[in-house]
Amino acid sequence: MKPFTYQRAGELRDALAGAAGTANAKFISGGTNLLDLMKLEIERPAHLVDINHLPFNGIEETAEGGLRIGAQVRNSTLAADSRIRSDYPVLAQALLAGASAQIRNKASTGGNLLQRTRCYYFYDRNMPCNKRKPGSGCAALHGFNRMHAVLGSSDTCIAVHPSDMAVAMTLLDASVETMDTEGVTRQIPIGDLHRLPGTTPDIETQLKPGEMITAVILPPVQPGRHIYRKVRDRASYAFALVSVAAIVDVAGETITGARFALGGVAAKPWRTPEAEAILLGEKVSTEVFQRAAEIALANAIGRGGNDFKIPLAKRTVQHALAAASQRG
Amino acid sequence: MSNSTPMANTGKTWIGQPIDRVDGALKVTGEAVYAYEHRADDPVTYGYILGAGIARGRISAIDTAQAEAMPGVLCVMTHKNAPAQPAFGPAVTPAVREVFARPRPVLSTDRVRYYDEPVALVVAETFEAARGAAGLIAIEYEDERGAYDLSRHLADAYAPQRTNAGFQTDSLVGDFEAAFADSDVKVDAIYTTPYEHHNPMEPHATLAAWSGDEVTIYTSAQTLANFQAGIANTLQIPPDKVHLVSRFIGGGFGSKLIVHADTILAALAARELQRPVKIALTRQQMFANAGHRAKMIQSVRLSADRDGKLTGIAHDVCSATSRFEEFCEQTAVFARSLYAAPNRITRHRLVGLDTNRGEWMRSPGEAPGMLAFECAMDELADQIGIDPIELRILNEPEVDPERNVPFSTRNLVACMQEGARRFGWEQRQAGPGTVRDGRKLIGLGMAAAIRPNYLGASAARIGIDGNGRVKVELDMTDIGTGTYTILAQIAATSLGLPLSAIDVQLGDSHFPRTAGSGGSWGAASAGSAVHNACEALKQKIAKVAKEVPGSPFYGSNLDRTEFANGEIRIGDRSANLATLIKRVAPQGLDAQGAVEAAGENYRNYSQHAYGAHFVEIEVDLDTAEMRVSRMLSVIGAGRILNPKTARSQIIGGMVWGIGAALMEESVLDPRYGHFVNHDLAEYHVPVNADVPDLDVFFLEEPDNNANVFGSKGIGELGVCGAGAAVANAVFNATGVRVREFPITLDKILPGMPVETSRANRS
């Protein structure tokens, strides 16, 4: 690990000043990912600004009827919140499907969104990786890529974003509230937060240097049944091979609302508006779910080891939509 | 046996009781001190190992200036300045035992033999400074094209002189090829088993501290004698100048049988700096530097008549190994003893690659071998249309099929039958893919278990003081298996004392030498030594009791002596043992005992422990996720010394079976020669959620040819065949037979039914 300076920020302005005042500064919250990366010298910040003590640990109701989740709210706290459990169960399910109880106790809402990929080659400094070392190549492209992206990837990078929480938040049309080093706040639709790799996989989000996530805003409750289905190699403590977050609302046999998001398939949670649109007004049936799944994966590209994710994602979408449309 | 006079304990026997671990409280309260937690008299320094970024080649330049300049750094050791060490030597040692003792030099040449091989050591006042400085070392390599992929180099396969543990490389009985060619009923299948890593919770770690010309090594070792020899031969110092302490070990599984780089480098650096040095391997480093199970390609061919009687068995194994040091796992050896068949072949071949070599990993041989072979038996049963248990009973041998000696005890058939009854095996539908529960396919599978029983030369020292307290000392280790507890039970039983009177001290090379923990022989070997030491002590006590004036037994000429309930009885007189010792030997008495390595009984009998595993699995119809829902193992391993610790050993093995069947795999990238998924997030072992309530039943059958207790080794038996039972259950559930382990969902997904009817409506 490279030596670094450390600052515990008591006030927001100290944190922003700390980030602005030092080259190569990083915010640290739960540290469940950053510390691992620092030990391996994949992250080599010169300065750490500890934002654990900033007053962003509340979950408040918004004027619009949604929830404003402070960026420092821990994953375990969020998953246990009664409003999340009753009104946004897909988010509670996704949170509890992630990591382990110990990690969820430390991991923050903002940090979860900004966790980095688990690509094995990204994690090994001796390996080429365009994300870690731009221009060095992508070892995963023709290597062991069982966990890698089938949607939105490029020949430069096929890494996936590992968060479960982000998949549910994307499904819920959440937005991310940030503040930059000048103290200016903005809201970014969560679907726009993460960037696809293109030719610059090292740039992972829309955030500017020193810009901090302060909250995640959930819109009002989405009617319908919520499902988060995570497919993984073992029953717990494993990243998703594929995950599907889905909400389906039905009246009688007719679908009156449907949306779904995929995790484990791209550098960001993945939604396909065209696939969601075809479900509206249709009768609940395996065939219509199958069609939606086909549309969602229409542009999928396997890279060898991850080819299986395409049929697996289709099957899981179908299953999740069917489960979410179940009543009684 | 040393006792000429019967020294019975007619009182309480602790052997066979489900005693809690005597070291349990120390462990759960954090009082047990592990290698890296030890302190030294002088302030400790911290080492950090830097590993090679290539898998084959040489270091052409290495610049340590920046690292050396970092505050707190005490030394940077590379091949340029490391103390002289003997050369590693040939890939194959003249004798088996030399493998354990040979010099294992580190940082001694500019050659890189495998990815992440140590190329530098930084020692600093803090761990953080050492690790930070290691990141500042600049190295240039001449990268050579290496060979890393077993399947691409099969043409280079060769026959080793012997397998691990000294077995014959090949065995040939009858004419298998002719029998196979003539048979209508046959299985001809290739299975691959992947690289696997032990990953004990406690990494390999050492604190080395010199005092004059003697070094004390606190480390995590299974077998102190091997470490002492390995260190002495690498540092070229007399073995008696190497003092090893390894009292608590956070798991070994075979990865701590011999000395590794952490220990050698700590000893070298501590000598150079004249300061104590601590070094631990990181989890990532353990994938390259702490041994593994090698990848294997196994061909299993079976021929049978239409009723299921085997006419031929052929098990051919080709395994990856290292170019610089050979390791040939005895993967097909169990097949020489398991089933009867007139025509037989077992063969082992190796391909030398530019990787580190494999080492002993829990149940070397049986773990990968039975994973393949017991699936082939299931395939044969399916083909013939008979029950897998019936098939095995039909081929039960009367004597060891290749050695033609009787079995000492063999309870395999009883294990299968008892297991079938307990598990509800009659519910199994022979037709695969036919049982469904909601969105799950349900399958049942079984497999047999066999594992040889061993006894290794061991000695122990025992002493009793004037308060009746007993101290037992031997250089045995407890790697989490329950050795402390079992040895206390053995001594308490023999001496007729309460368990609380026995203080077992292990893991110190100043104590009498034992065979250590490995090969499932620890309880039998160390236990026999303790038993014999107790017998010798009792002889001494009886002698003194009769010879010392003032003793209640003074002048007695009776032979019959009993130790029970805290008393010694000679003839019709008895006395409290502690009171007697205080009176006749106030300084206390001590004795030694030893046991020789297995001899005649081992040659004259085929000695194995047996078992039968039963598994129920649920396979998700939509996603092909597989989760074991029930598992039972019925075990015939002689007399069980402690059913509680024994059960823990077996269930640990069963969990390894789940892992081997469904998830464990170290992926070697054939372009770079490195293990890609080298941490515990990506190298999957079963977590609690993957493990259902495991059931173990012991069919006790004392084996009087094995050792004085009639016990057999159980540390590895639980793994043997356990994975095959899982794999066979997957087949029964889905109808998909995967022969490339582990069976991950991507491999069965293409064979899973696609739903066309409306899903999930109740």
Interface residues (C-beta under 8 A of the other chain):
Chain A: M1 K2 P3 K39 L40 E41 R118 Y120 Y121 Y123 D124 R125 N126 M127 A139 H142 G143 F144 R146 R229 V231 R232 D233 R234 A235 S236 Y237 A238 F239 L241 V242 V284 S285 T286 F289 F308 P311 L312 R315 T316 Q318 H319 A322 A323 Q326 G328
Chain B: G53 I54 E128 R131 G132 G135 Q284 R439 D622 T623 A624 E625 R627 L662 M663 V667 D669 R671 Y672 H674 V676 N677 H678 D679 A681 E682 H684 P686 V687 N688 A689 D690 T744 L745 D746 L749 P750 V754 E755 T756 S757 R758 A759 N760 R761 S762
